[in-house]
Amino acid sequence: MKIAISGASGLIGTALSRSLRLDGHRVLPLVRRPVSEGEDAVQWDPAVGTIDAAALDGVDAVVHLAGAGIGDHRWTADYKREVRESRTRGTDLVARTIASLDRPPTVMVSGSAIGWYGDTGDEAVTEAAPAADDFLAEVCREWEAATSPAEEAGVRVAHVRTGVVLSPHGGALAKLLPLFKLGLGGRMGNGRQWWSWISLDDEVAAIRWLLDHDVSGPVNATAPEPVTNAELTRVLGSVLHRPTVVPVPAFGPKLLLGGELADSLLFTSQRVLPGVLTAEGFPFAHPTVEEALRDMLDRPLAA
């Protein structure tokens, strides 16, 4: 297959591109820099609305993952606007472009997030649950709606609502590991908030599975066994053979990150189940957090 990927240099995009290439697929990353003649890449600039449509004509699939990092900066008004527009503008540009092609792809797998559901407390939710009314839920609603031009053109579109991706190479786990390895890790606040997670391996496998299976609409990319923050803390300490007795009081992250961002990333409780993947028989490599952490932390880091 010939597959175009936006966000190909991010944590998920890098792993997905590597996996596809190892299996002999042709990957075309969407890049903002100039593209050399004959190079397997597609030039685009979502901020100004330009993209090389000719380079996308005839691709078999598009995986759209681009967007400003949710936790990369404090949530000022300007950065919240960037988070929203980097998703909606880029998604609309890709969707409108592939809808206009003479040879459009058969499938578009487009990024989204479990932020759609807001704080679910102890309630387990699946893809059937409605959107919440906070900032991240609004972003997810607009993000998913921006794929409409592709859907209307007959392209199968799946929205991957991704949870906390666990990998020692990046994301939340990579930020936690240094503290936990020093024995300074602990639960966040009271630790009762649910974290719906997925290993990077299963995230990549789920995206690849969606490329090949006739599934459309929202798909939760989360492991079948979410855990509380306290349980994740306990398991991570056990795997690393380090104590986890010092809790992190809520005021610390809120002071560092700002209250709204800290609440959304660390203290919101989201017990999200992979209803579609489970019903369709997707084979999780890491259904439990202990299996995931033991596998990835015993594995040598890639160069």
MIDOSE-1310 file (N, C-alpha, C; in nm, 2 decimals, decimal comma, always signed):
residues 303
mkia	+0,08/-0,12/+0,00/+0,00/+0,00/+0,00/+0,09/+0,13/+0,00; +0,03/+0,23/-0,06/+0,10/+0,36/-0,05/+0,01/+0,45/+0,05; +0,08/+0,49/+0,16/+0,00/+0,55/+0,27/+0,07/+0,69/+0,30; -0,01/+0,79/+0,30/+0,03/+0,93/+0,34/+0,00/+0,94/+0,48
isga	+0,10/+1,00/+0,56/+0,08/+1,02/+0,70/+0,12/+1,16/+0,74; +0,02/+1,23/+0,80/+0,06/+1,36/+0,86/+0,10/+1,34/+1,01; +0,18/+1,42/+1,07/+0,23/+1,40/+1,20/+0,32/+1,28/+1,21; +0,39/+1,25/+1,10/+0,47/+1,13/+1,09/+0,60/+1,14/+1,17
sgli	+0,63/+1,26/+1,22/+0,75/+1,27/+1,31/+0,72/+1,27/+1,45; +0,59/+1,26/+1,49/+0,55/+1,25/+1,63/+0,57/+1,11/+1,68; +0,54/+1,09/+1,81/+0,56/+0,96/+1,88/+0,49/+0,85/+1,80; +0,36/+0,87/+1,78/+0,28/+0,76/+1,71/+0,32/+0,75/+1,56
gtal	+0,33/+0,87/+1,50/+0,36/+0,87/+1,36/+0,49/+0,80/+1,32; +0,59/+0,83/+1,41/+0,73/+0,77/+1,38/+0,72/+0,61/+1,39; +0,65/+0,57/+1,50/+0,64/+0,42/+1,52/+0,55/+0,36/+1,41; +0,45/+0,43/+1,37/+0,36/+0,38/+1,26/+0,44/+0,37/+1,13
srsl	+0,51/+0,47/+1,10/+0,59/+0,48/+0,97/+0,69/+0,36/+0,97; +0,76/+0,34/+1,08/+0,86/+0,24/+1,09/+0,79/+0,10/+1,07; +0,68/+0,08/+1,13/+0,61/-0,05/+1,12/+0,56/-0,08/+0,98; +0,51/+0,02/+0,91/+0,46/+0,01/+0,78/+0,57/-0,02/+0,68
rldg	+0,68/+0,05/+0,69/+0,80/+0,04/+0,60/+0,86/-0,10/+0,62; +0,87/-0,15/+0,75/+0,92/-0,28/+0,77/+0,85/-0,39/+0,70; +0,72/-0,37/+0,68/+0,63/-0,46/+0,61/+0,62/-0,44/+0,46; +0,70/-0,35/+0,41/+0,71/-0,32/+0,27/+0,61/-0,22/+0,21
hrvl	+0,54/-0,15/+0,30/+0,45/-0,04/+0,25/+0,53/+0,08/+0,21; +0,48/+0,17/+0,13/+0,54/+0,29/+0,09/+0,47/+0,40/+0,17; +0,55/+0,47/+0,25/+0,50/+0,58/+0,34/+0,54/+0,72/+0,28; +0,44/+0,81/+0,27/+0,46/+0,94/+0,23/+0,43/+1,04/+0,34
plvr	+0,53/+1,09/+0,42/+0,50/+1,18/+0,52/+0,46/+1,32/+0,47; +0,37/+1,38/+0,53/+0,33/+1,52/+0,50/+0,43/+1,61/+0,57; +0,50/+1,70/+0,50/+0,61/+1,78/+0,56/+0,59/+1,92/+0,52; +0,64/+2,01/+0,60/+0,63/+2,16/+0,58/+0,75/+2,21/+0,50
rpvs	+0,85/+2,14/+0,49/+0,97/+2,18/+0,42/+0,96/+2,16/+0,27; +1,05/+2,22/+0,19/+1,04/+2,19/+0,05/+1,08/+2,04/+0,02; +1,01/+1,98/-0,08/+1,03/+1,84/-0,11/+1,11/+1,83/-0,24; +1,21/+1,75/-0,24/+1,30/+1,73/-0,35/+1,22/+1,64/-0,46
eged	+1,26/+1,66/-0,58/+1,19/+1,58/-0,69/+1,22/+1,43/-0,67; +1,12/+1,35/-0,68/+1,13/+1,21/-0,66/+1,13/+1,16/-0,51; +1,12/+1,26/-0,42/+1,12/+1,22/-0,28/+0,99/+1,17/-0,24; +0,98/+1,07/-0,15/+0,85/+1,01/-0,10/+0,81/+1,10/+0,01
avqw	+0,75/+1,21/-0,02/+0,69/+1,31/+0,08/+0,59/+1,40/+0,01; +0,51/+1,46/+0,09/+0,40/+1,55/+0,04/+0,42/+1,68/+0,11; +0,44/+1,79/+0,04/+0,45/+1,92/+0,10/+0,32/+1,98/+0,14; +0,31/+2,03/+0,26/+0,18/+2,10/+0,29/+0,21/+2,21/+0,40
dpav	+0,12/+2,30/+0,41/+0,13/+2,40/+0,52/-0,01/+2,43/+0,57; -0,05/+2,36/+0,67/-0,19/+2,37/+0,71/-0,23/+2,51/+0,76; -0,13/+2,58/+0,81/-0,15/+2,72/+0,86/-0,20/+2,81/+0,75; -0,15/+2,79/+0,63/-0,19/+2,88/+0,52/-0,28/+2,81/+0,42
gtid	-0,31/+2,68/+0,45/-0,40/+2,60/+0,37/-0,35/+2,55/+0,23; -0,22/+2,52/+0,23/-0,17/+2,47/+0,10/-0,12/+2,32/+0,12; -0,14/+2,25/+0,01/-0,10/+2,11/+0,01/-0,08/+2,06/-0,14; +0,02/+1,97/-0,16/+0,05/+1,92/-0,29/-0,05/+1,81/-0,32
aaal	-0,16/+1,85/-0,38/-0,27/+1,75/-0,41/-0,23/+1,64/-0,50; -0,14/+1,68/-0,60/-0,10/+1,58/-0,70/-0,02/+1,47/-0,64; +0,05/+1,50/-0,53/+0,13/+1,40/-0,46/+0,04/+1,30/-0,39; -0,08/+1,34/-0,36/-0,17/+1,25/-0,28/-0,26/+1,17/-0,38
dgvd	-0,26/+1,21/-0,51/-0,35/+1,14/-0,60/-0,30/+0,99/-0,62; -0,39/+0,90/-0,59/-0,35/+0,76/-0,61/-0,30/+0,69/-0,48; -0,29/+0,76/-0,37/-0,25/+0,69/-0,25/-0,36/+0,60/-0,20; -0,33/+0,49/-0,14/-0,43/+0,40/-0,09/-0,50/+0,44/+0,03
avvh	-0,43/+0,51/+0,12/-0,48/+0,55/+0,25/-0,41/+0,67/+0,30; -0,48/+0,74/+0,39/-0,43/+0,86/+0,46/-0,45/+0,84/+0,61; -0,34/+0,86/+0,68/-0,35/+0,86/+0,83/-0,31/+1,00/+0,87; -0,41/+1,06/+0,94/-0,39/+1,21/+0,97/-0,38/+1,22/+1,12
laga	-0,26/+1,25/+1,17/-0,22/+1,26/+1,31/-0,17/+1,40/+1,36; -0,16/+1,49/+1,26/-0,10/+1,62/+1,30/-0,18/+1,70/+1,39; -0,11/+1,78/+1,48/-0,18/+1,87/+1,57/-0,08/+1,92/+1,68; -0,10/+2,04/+1,72/-0,02/+2,09/+1,83/-0,03/+2,01/+1,96
gigd	+0,08/+1,98/+2,03/+0,07/+1,90/+2,15/-0,02/+1,96/+2,26; -0,11/+1,88/+2,31/-0,20/+1,92/+2,41/-0,12/+1,97/+2,54; -0,02/+1,90/+2,58/+0,05/+1,93/+2,70/+0,19/+2,00/+2,68; +0,21/+2,05/+2,56/+0,34/+2,11/+2,53/+0,36/+2,25/+2,60
hrwt	+0,25/+2,32/+2,62/+0,26/+2,46/+2,68/+0,15/+2,48/+2,77; +0,16/+2,58/+2,86/+0,05/+2,63/+2,94/-0,07/+2,67/+2,85; -0,19/+2,65/+2,90/-0,31/+2,68/+2,82/-0,34/+2,83/+2,82; -0,27/+2,91/+2,76/-0,31/+3,05/+2,74/-0,42/+3,05/+2,63
adyk	-0,48/+3,16/+2,62/-0,59/+3,18/+2,51/-0,53/+3,15/+2,38; -0,41/+3,20/+2,35/-0,34/+3,19/+2,22/-0,31/+3,04/+2,20; -0,26/+2,97/+2,30/-0,22/+2,83/+2,28/-0,34/+2,74/+2,26; -0,45/+2,77/+2,33/-0,57/+2,69/+2,31/-0,62/+2,71/+2,17
revr	-0,61/+2,83/+2,12/-0,65/+2,86/+1,98/-0,56/+2,78/+1,89; -0,43/+2,77/+1,91/-0,34/+2,69/+1,83/-0,38/+2,54/+1,83; -0,41/+2,49/+1,95/-0,45/+2,35/+1,97/-0,57/+2,32/+1,88; -0,67/+2,41/+1,89/-0,79/+2,39/+1,81/-0,77/+2,40/+1,66
esrt	-0,70/+2,51/+1,62/-0,69/+2,53/+1,48/-0,59/+2,44/+1,41; -0,49/+2,39/+1,48/-0,40/+2,30/+1,42/-0,47/+2,17/+1,39; -0,57/+2,14/+1,46/-0,65/+2,01/+1,43/-0,76/+2,04/+1,33; -0,84/+2,14/+1,35/-0,95/+2,16/+1,26/-0,91/+2,21/+1,12
rgtd	-0,81/+2,30/+1,11/-0,77/+2,35/+0,98/-0,69/+2,24/+0,90; -0,60/+2,17/+0,97/-0,53/+2,06/+0,90/-0,62/+1,95/+0,86; -0,71/+1,91/+0,94/-0,80/+1,80/+0,90/-0,89/+1,84/+0,79; -0,95/+1,96/+0,79/-1,03/+2,01/+0,68/-0,95/+2,02/+0,55
lvar	-0,83/+2,06/+0,56/-0,74/+2,07/+0,44/-0,72/+1,93/+0,38; -0,69/+1,84/+0,46/-0,66/+1,70/+0,41/-0,79/+1,64/+0,35; -0,90/+1,66/+0,43/-1,03/+1,60/+0,39/-1,08/+1,66/+0,26; -1,07/+1,79/+0,24/-1,12/+1,85/+0,12/-1,03/+1,82/+0,00
tias	-0,90/+1,80/+0,03/-0,81/+1,77/-0,08/-0,83/+1,63/-0,13; -0,84/+1,53/-0,04/-0,86/+1,40/-0,09/-1,00/+1,38/-0,16; -1,09/+1,46/-0,11/-1,23/+1,45/-0,17/-1,23/+1,50/-0,32; -1,13/+1,58/-0,35/-1,12/+1,64/-0,48/-1,04/+1,56/-0,58
ldrp	-0,97/+1,46/-0,53/-0,88/+1,38/-0,62/-0,95/+1,29/-0,72; -0,89/+1,28/-0,84/-0,94/+1,18/-0,93/-0,93/+1,04/-0,88; -0,83/+1,01/-0,80/-0,81/+0,88/-0,74/-0,79/+0,89/-0,59; -0,90/+0,91/-0,52/-0,89/+0,93/-0,38/-0,86/+0,81/-0,31
ptvm	-0,80/+0,82/-0,18/-0,78/+0,69/-0,10/-0,91/+0,63/-0,07; -0,91/+0,50/-0,03/-1,03/+0,43/+0,01/-1,06/+0,46/+0,16; -0,95/+0,50/+0,23/-0,97/+0,51/+0,38/-0,89/+0,63/+0,43; -0,95/+0,69/+0,53/-0,88/+0,80/+0,60/-0,89/+0,76/+0,75
vsgs	-0,78/+0,74/+0,82/-0,78/+0,72/+0,96/-0,74/+0,85/+1,02; -0,83/+0,91/+1,10/-0,80/+1,05/+1,15/-0,79/+1,05/+1,30; -0,69/+1,12/+1,35/-0,67/+1,13/+1,49/-0,79/+1,20/+1,57; -0,81/+1,16/+1,69/-0,90/+1,22/+1,78/-0,85/+1,18/+1,92
aigw	-0,93/+1,20/+2,02/-0,89/+1,17/+2,16/-1,00/+1,14/+2,25; -0,97/+1,07/+2,36/-1,08/+1,04/+2,46/-1,12/+1,17/+2,53; -1,05/+1,28/+2,51/-1,10/+1,41/+2,56/-1,25/+1,43/+2,52; -1,29/+1,36/+2,42/-1,43/+1,37/+2,37/-1,53/+1,35/+2,49
ygdt	-1,49/+1,26/+2,58/-1,59/+1,22/+2,69/-1,58/+1,30/+2,81; -1,48/+1,39/+2,83/-1,47/+1,47/+2,95/-1,45/+1,38/+3,07; -1,48/+1,42/+3,19/-1,47/+1,35/+3,31/-1,58/+1,25/+3,33; -1,55/+1,12/+3,33/-1,66/+1,02/+3,34/-1,67/+0,96/+3,48
gdea	-1,58/+1,01/+3,57/-1,58/+0,96/+3,71/-1,55/+0,81/+3,71; -1,63/+0,73/+3,77/-1,61/+0,58/+3,78/-1,69/+0,51/+3,67; -1,77/+0,59/+3,59/-1,85/+0,53/+3,49/-1,77/+0,48/+3,36; -1,78/+0,36/+3,32/-1,72/+0,31/+3,20/-1,80/+0,35/+3,08
vtea	-1,73/+0,41/+2,98/-1,80/+0,46/+2,86/-1,74/+0,39/+2,74; -1,82/+0,38/+2,63/-1,77/+0,34/+2,50/-1,80/+0,45/+2,40; -1,78/+0,41/+2,27/-1,80/+0,51/+2,16/-1,94/+0,57/+2,16; -2,03/+0,50/+2,22/-2,17/+0,55/+2,21/-2,20/+0,67/+2,30
apaa	-2,10/+0,70/+2,39/-2,12/+0,81/+2,49/-2,12/+0,95/+2,42; -2,20/+1,04/+2,46/-2,19/+1,18/+2,40/-2,07/+1,25/+2,44; -2,05/+1,36/+2,36/-1,93/+1,45/+2,39/-1,96/+1,53/+2,52; -1,86/+1,56/+2,59/-1,87/+1,65/+2,71/-1,88/+1,80/+2,66
ddfl	-1,87/+1,89/+2,75/-1,89/+2,03/+2,71/-1,77/+2,12/+2,76; -1,65/+2,05/+2,78/-1,53/+2,13/+2,81/-1,45/+2,16/+2,69; -1,33/+2,22/+2,71/-1,25/+2,26/+2,60/-1,20/+2,14/+2,51; -1,15/+2,04/+2,57/-1,10/+1,93/+2,49/-1,21/+1,86/+2,41
aevc	-1,33/+1,85/+2,48/-1,44/+1,78/+2,41/-1,48/+1,87/+2,29; -1,48/+2,00/+2,30/-1,52/+2,09/+2,19/-1,42/+2,07/+2,08; -1,29/+2,06/+2,11/-1,18/+2,04/+2,01/-1,21/+1,91/+1,94; -1,24/+1,80/+2,01/-1,26/+1,67/+1,95/-1,38/+1,68/+1,86
rewe	-1,49/+1,74/+1,90/-1,61/+1,75/+1,81/-1,58/+1,82/+1,68; -1,51/+1,93/+1,69/-1,47/+2,01/+1,57/-1,37/+1,93/+1,48; -1,28/+1,86/+1,55/-1,17/+1,79/+1,48/-1,24/+1,67/+1,40; -1,33/+1,60/+1,46/-1,39/+1,49/+1,39/-1,49/+1,54/+1,28
aats	-1,56/+1,65/+1,31/-1,65/+1,70/+1,21/-1,57/+1,75/+1,08; -1,45/+1,79/+1,10/-1,37/+1,84/+0,98/-1,34/+1,74/+0,88; -1,36/+1,61/+0,91/-1,34/+1,51/+0,80/-1,46/+1,49/+0,71; -1,57/+1,57/+0,73/-1,69/+1,55/+0,65/-1,67/+1,55/+0,50
paee	-1,59/+1,64/+0,44/-1,57/+1,64/+0,30/-1,53/+1,51/+0,25; -1,44/+1,44/+0,32/-1,39/+1,31/+0,27/-1,50/+1,20/+0,28; -1,57/+1,21/+0,39/-1,68/+1,11/+0,41/-1,79/+1,13/+0,30; -1,82/+1,26/+0,27/-1,92/+1,29/+0,17/-1,88/+1,24/+0,03
agvr	-1,74/+1,23/+0,01/-1,69/+1,19/-0,12/-1,68/+1,04/-0,13; -1,72/+0,97/-0,02/-1,72/+0,82/-0,03/-1,60/+0,76/+0,03; -1,51/+0,84/+0,10/-1,39/+0,78/+0,16/-1,44/+0,73/+0,30; -1,40/+0,60/+0,33/-1,43/+0,55/+0,47/-1,34/+0,62/+0,57
vahv	-1,40/+0,68/+0,67/-1,33/+0,76/+0,77/-1,35/+0,69/+0,91; -1,23/+0,66/+0,98/-1,24/+0,62/+1,11/-1,17/+0,72/+1,20; -1,23/+0,76/+1,31/-1,18/+0,85/+1,41/-1,12/+0,78/+1,52; -0,98/+0,78/+1,54/-0,92/+0,71/+1,65/-0,91/+0,80/+1,77
rtgv	-1,00/+0,77/+1,87/-1,00/+0,84/+1,99/-0,90/+0,78/+2,09; -0,78/+0,84/+2,09/-0,67/+0,78/+2,16/-0,66/+0,82/+2,30; -0,63/+0,72/+2,39/-0,61/+0,75/+2,53/-0,46/+0,79/+2,56; -0,42/+0,76/+2,68/-0,28/+0,79/+2,72/-0,19/+0,68/+2,66
vlsp	-0,10/+0,73/+2,57/-0,01/+0,63/+2,50/+0,11/+0,61/+2,58; +0,13/+0,48/+2,62/+0,25/+0,45/+2,70/+0,36/+0,40/+2,62; +0,47/+0,47/+2,63/+0,60/+0,44/+2,57/+0,71/+0,50/+2,64; +0,83/+0,44/+2,66/+0,94/+0,50/+2,72/+1,01/+0,60/+2,63
hgga	+0,96/+0,61/+2,50/+1,02/+0,70/+2,40/+0,96/+0,84/+2,41; +0,85/+0,86/+2,47/+0,78/+0,99/+2,47/+0,65/+0,98/+2,54; +0,58/+1,10/+2,55/+0,45/+1,10/+2,61/+0,46/+1,10/+2,76; +0,35/+1,07/+2,83/+0,34/+1,07/+2,98/+0,44/+0,98/+3,05
lakl	+0,46/+0,86/+3,00/+0,55/+0,76/+3,06/+0,69/+0,81/+3,06; +0,74/+0,86/+2,95/+0,87/+0,91/+2,94/+0,90/+1,02/+3,04; +0,80/+1,10/+3,07/+0,82/+1,21/+3,16/+0,82/+1,16/+3,31; +0,74/+1,05/+3,33/+0,74/+1,00/+3,47/+0,86/+0,91/+3,50
lplf	+0,92/+0,84/+3,41/+1,02/+0,75/+3,43/+1,14/+0,80/+3,51; +1,19/+0,92/+3,48/+1,31/+0,96/+3,56/+1,28/+0,97/+3,71; +1,16/+1,03/+3,75/+1,13/+1,04/+3,89/+1,11/+0,90/+3,95; +1,04/+0,81/+3,88/+1,01/+0,68/+3,93/+1,14/+0,60/+3,95
klgl	+1,23/+0,61/+3,86/+1,36/+0,54/+3,87/+1,44/+0,59/+3,99; +1,42/+0,71/+4,03/+1,49/+0,77/+4,15/+1,41/+0,73/+4,28; +1,30/+0,67/+4,27/+1,22/+0,63/+4,38/+1,13/+0,75/+4,43; +1,11/+0,85/+4,35/+1,04/+0,97/+4,38/+0,90/+0,98/+4,32
ggrm	+0,86/+0,87/+4,26/+0,73/+0,87/+4,19/+0,62/+0,84/+4,29; +0,50/+0,89/+4,26/+0,38/+0,86/+4,35/+0,26/+0,89/+4,28; +0,15/+0,86/+4,34/+0,02/+0,88/+4,28/-0,01/+1,03/+4,27; -0,09/+1,07/+4,17/-0,13/+1,21/+4,15/-0,25/+1,24/+4,23
gngr	-0,25/+1,33/+4,32/-0,36/+1,37/+4,40/-0,40/+1,25/+4,48; -0,54/+1,22/+4,48/-0,58/+1,10/+4,56/-0,57/+0,97/+4,48; -0,53/+0,98/+4,36/-0,50/+0,86/+4,28/-0,62/+0,78/+4,23; -0,74/+0,83/+4,26/-0,86/+0,76/+4,23/-0,91/+0,78/+4,09
qwws	-0,85/+0,88/+4,02/-0,89/+0,91/+3,88/-0,85/+0,80/+3,79; -0,94/+0,76/+3,70/-0,91/+0,66/+3,60/-0,83/+0,71/+3,48; -0,73/+0,63/+3,45/-0,65/+0,66/+3,33/-0,67/+0,55/+3,22; -0,72/+0,59/+3,11/-0,74/+0,50/+3,00/-0,62/+0,51/+2,91
wisl	-0,55/+0,40/+2,90/-0,42/+0,40/+2,84/-0,42/+0,30/+2,72; -0,31/+0,31/+2,65/-0,28/+0,21/+2,54/-0,13/+0,20/+2,52; -0,08/+0,09/+2,50/+0,07/+0,08/+2,46/+0,09/+0,13/+2,32; +0,21/+0,19/+2,30/+0,24/+0,24/+2,17/+0,23/+0,13/+2,06
ddev	+0,27/+0,01/+2,10/+0,26/-0,11/+2,00/+0,11/-0,13/+1,96; +0,02/-0,13/+2,06/-0,12/-0,15/+2,03/-0,18/-0,03/+1,96; -0,14/+0,09/+1,99/-0,19/+0,21/+1,91/-0,15/+0,19/+1,76; -0,03/+0,16/+1,73/+0,01/+0,14/+1,60/-0,06/+0,02/+1,53
aair	-0,08/-0,09/+1,61/-0,15/-0,20/+1,55/-0,29/-0,17/+1,52; -0,36/-0,09/+1,61/-0,50/-0,05/+1,59/-0,51/+0,03/+1,47; -0,42/+0,13/+1,45/-0,43/+0,21/+1,33/-0,42/+0,13/+1,20; -0,32/+0,04/+1,20/-0,30/-0,05/+1,09/-0,42/-0,14/+1,07
wlld	-0,48/-0,19/+1,18/-0,60/-0,28/+1,17/-0,71/-0,20/+1,10; -0,73/-0,07/+1,14/-0,83/+0,01/+1,08/-0,81/+0,03/+0,93; -0,69/+0,03/+0,89/-0,66/+0,05/+0,74/-0,72/-0,07/+0,66; -0,72/-0,18/+0,73/-0,75/-0,31/+0,66/-0,89/-0,36/+0,68
hdvs	-0,97/-0,30/+0,78/-1,10/-0,36/+0,82/-1,21/-0,25/+0,79; -1,32/-0,30/+0,75/-1,43/-0,21/+0,71/-1,50/-0,15/+0,83; -1,43/-0,06/+0,90/-1,48/+0,00/+1,02/-1,48/+0,15/+1,00; -1,58/+0,22/+1,04/-1,58/+0,37/+1,02/-1,64/+0,43/+1,15
gpvn	-1,63/+0,56/+1,16/-1,68/+0,63/+1,28/-1,58/+0,63/+1,39; -1,62/+0,66/+1,51/-1,53/+0,67/+1,63/-1,49/+0,53/+1,67; -1,36/+0,52/+1,71/-1,30/+0,40/+1,76/-1,21/+0,44/+1,88; -1,24/+0,39/+1,99/-1,15/+0,42/+2,11/-1,03/+0,33/+2,11
atap	-0,91/+0,40/+2,10/-0,78/+0,34/+2,11/-0,74/+0,34/+2,25; -0,79/+0,25/+2,33/-0,76/+0,23/+2,47/-0,75/+0,08/+2,50; -0,67/+0,05/+2,60/-0,67/-0,09/+2,64/-0,80/-0,14/+2,70; -0,83/-0,27/+2,70/-0,96/-0,31/+2,76/-0,96/-0,30/+2,91
epvt	-0,85/-0,28/+2,98/-0,85/-0,27/+3,12/-0,79/-0,14/+3,17; -0,87/-0,03/+3,17/-0,81/+0,10/+3,23/-0,78/+0,08/+3,37; -0,70/+0,17/+3,43/-0,66/+0,16/+3,57/-0,67/+0,30/+3,63; -0,68/+0,30/+3,76/-0,67/+0,42/+3,84/-0,52/+0,47/+3,84
nael	-0,51/+0,60/+3,86/-0,37/+0,65/+3,87/-0,29/+0,58/+3,98; -0,36/+0,55/+4,09/-0,29/+0,48/+4,20/-0,24/+0,34/+4,16; -0,32/+0,27/+4,08/-0,28/+0,14/+4,04/-0,17/+0,15/+3,94; -0,18/+0,24/+3,84/-0,07/+0,26/+3,75/+0,06/+0,29/+3,82
trvl	+0,05/+0,38/+3,92/+0,17/+0,41/+4,01/+0,23/+0,29/+4,07; +0,14/+0,21/+4,13/+0,19/+0,08/+4,20/+0,26/-0,01/+4,11; +0,20/-0,03/+3,99/+0,25/-0,13/+3,89/+0,39/-0,08/+3,84; +0,39/+0,05/+3,81/+0,52/+0,11/+3,75/+0,63/+0,10/+3,86
gsvl	+0,60/+0,12/+3,98/+0,70/+0,11/+4,09/+0,74/-0,04/+4,10; +0,65/-0,13/+4,09/+0,68/-0,27/+4,10/+0,77/-0,32/+3,99; +0,74/-0,27/+3,87/+0,82/-0,31/+3,75/+0,96/-0,26/+3,76; +0,97/-0,13/+3,82/+1,11/-0,07/+3,83/+1,18/-0,11/+3,96
hrpt	+1,11/-0,18/+4,05/+1,16/-0,21/+4,18/+1,20/-0,09/+4,26; +1,10/+0,01/+4,26/+1,12/+0,13/+4,33/+1,00/+0,16/+4,42; +1,02/+0,23/+4,53/+0,91/+0,27/+4,61/+0,82/+0,38/+4,55; +0,69/+0,38/+4,58/+0,60/+0,48/+4,53/+0,52/+0,53/+4,64
vvpv	+0,58/+0,58/+4,75/+0,50/+0,61/+4,87/+0,48/+0,76/+4,88; +0,54/+0,84/+4,80/+0,52/+0,99/+4,81/+0,42/+1,04/+4,71; +0,30/+1,07/+4,75/+0,20/+1,12/+4,66/+0,24/+1,26/+4,61; +0,19/+1,29/+4,49/+0,21/+1,43/+4,43/+0,09/+1,51/+4,46
pafg	+0,09/+1,61/+4,55/-0,03/+1,69/+4,57/-0,07/+1,76/+4,45; -0,20/+1,78/+4,44/-0,26/+1,84/+4,32/-0,21/+1,98/+4,29; -0,18/+2,05/+4,40/-0,14/+2,19/+4,38/-0,01/+2,21/+4,30; +0,08/+2,10/+4,31/+0,21/+2,11/+4,24/+0,20/+2,12/+4,09
pkll	+0,14/+2,02/+4,03/+0,12/+2,02/+3,88/+0,03/+2,14/+3,84; -0,07/+2,18/+3,92/-0,15/+2,29/+3,89/-0,07/+2,42/+3,89; +0,02/+2,44/+3,98/+0,11/+2,55/+3,98/+0,21/+2,55/+3,86; +0,26/+2,44/+3,83/+0,35/+2,42/+3,72/+0,29/+2,44/+3,58
lgge	+0,17/+2,37/+3,56/+0,11/+2,36/+3,43/-0,01/+2,46/+3,41; -0,06/+2,51/+3,52/-0,19/+2,58/+3,52/-0,30/+2,49/+3,55; -0,40/+2,54/+3,62/-0,51/+2,45/+3,67/-0,58/+2,38/+3,56; -0,62/+2,44/+3,46/-0,71/+2,38/+3,35/-0,63/+2,27/+3,29
lads	-0,51/+2,29/+3,25/-0,43/+2,19/+3,18/-0,40/+2,07/+3,28; -0,36/+2,10/+3,40/-0,33/+1,99/+3,50/-0,45/+1,91/+3,52; -0,57/+1,97/+3,54/-0,69/+1,90/+3,56/-0,72/+1,80/+3,44; -0,70/+1,86/+3,32/-0,74/+1,78/+3,20/-0,64/+1,66/+3,18
llft	-0,51/+1,68/+3,20/-0,41/+1,58/+3,18/-0,40/+1,48/+3,29; -0,41/+1,53/+3,41/-0,37/+1,44/+3,53/-0,48/+1,40/+3,62; -0,58/+1,49/+3,64/-0,68/+1,47/+3,74/-0,82/+1,44/+3,69; -0,84/+1,45/+3,56/-0,97/+1,41/+3,51/-0,98/+1,26/+3,51
sqrv	-1,09/+1,20/+3,55/-1,11/+1,06/+3,55/-1,18/+1,01/+3,42; -1,12/+0,93/+3,35/-1,17/+0,88/+3,22/-1,16/+0,73/+3,21; -1,27/+0,66/+3,23/-1,28/+0,52/+3,22/-1,34/+0,48/+3,09; -1,25/+0,47/+2,99/-1,30/+0,46/+2,85/-1,26/+0,32/+2,80
lpgv	-1,36/+0,25/+2,75/-1,34/+0,11/+2,70/-1,34/+0,11/+2,55; -1,26/+0,02/+2,49/-1,25/+0,00/+2,34/-1,36/-0,08/+2,29; -1,48/-0,03/+2,29/-1,60/-0,10/+2,25/-1,59/-0,16/+2,11; -1,55/-0,08/+2,01/-1,55/-0,12/+1,87/-1,44/-0,22/+1,85
ltae	-1,32/-0,19/+1,90/-1,21/-0,29/+1,88/-1,24/-0,42/+1,94; -1,30/-0,42/+2,06/-1,33/-0,55/+2,13/-1,44/-0,62/+2,05; -1,54/-0,55/+2,01/-1,65/-0,62/+1,94/-1,60/-0,68/+1,80; -1,51/-0,61/+1,74/-1,46/-0,66/+1,61/-1,34/-0,76/+1,62
gfpf	-1,30/-0,79/+1,74/-1,20/-0,89/+1,76/-1,06/-0,85/+1,74; -1,03/-0,72/+1,77/-0,89/-0,67/+1,76/-0,80/-0,74/+1,87; -0,69/-0,79/+1,83/-0,61/-0,87/+1,92/-0,51/-0,77/+2,00; -0,54/-0,74/+2,12/-0,45/-0,65/+2,20/-0,32/-0,73/+2,24
ahpt	-0,21/-0,67/+2,21/-0,08/-0,74/+2,26/-0,07/-0,71/+2,41; -0,12/-0,60/+2,46/-0,10/-0,56/+2,60/-0,24/-0,52/+2,66; -0,32/-0,62/+2,70/-0,45/-0,58/+2,75/-0,44/-0,53/+2,90; -0,33/-0,56/+2,97/-0,32/-0,51/+3,10/-0,20/-0,42/+3,11
veea	-0,20/-0,32/+3,21/-0,09/-0,23/+3,22/+0,04/-0,29/+3,27; +0,02/-0,40/+3,35/+0,14/-0,47/+3,39/+0,21/-0,54/+3,28; +0,14/-0,60/+3,19/+0,20/-0,66/+3,07/+0,27/-0,56/+2,98; +0,20/-0,45/+2,97/+0,26/-0,34/+2,88/+0,39/-0,29/+2,94
lrdm	+0,39/-0,25/+3,07/+0,50/-0,19/+3,13/+0,62/-0,29/+3,14; +0,59/-0,42/+3,17/+0,70/-0,51/+3,18/+0,76/-0,54/+3,04; +0,68/-0,54/+2,94/+0,73/-0,56/+2,80/+0,82/-0,45/+2,76; +0,76/-0,32/+2,77/+0,84/-0,21/+2,71/+0,96/-0,17/+2,80
ldrp	+0,95/-0,19/+2,93/+1,07/-0,15/+3,01/+1,18/-0,25/+3,02; +1,14/-0,37/+2,98/+1,25/-0,48/+2,97/+1,31/-0,48/+2,83; +1,25/-0,40/+2,74/+1,30/-0,40/+2,60/+1,41/-0,29/+2,58; +1,52/-0,32/+2,52/+1,62/-0,22/+2,49/+1,56/-0,10/+2,41
laa	+1,60/+0,02/+2,45/+1,55/+0,14/+2,37/+1,61/+0,14/+2,23; +1,53/+0,17/+2,13/+1,58/+0,18/+2,00/+1,68/+0,30/+1,99; +1,77/+0,28/+1,89/+1,87/+0,39/+1,88/+1,81/+0,50/+1,80
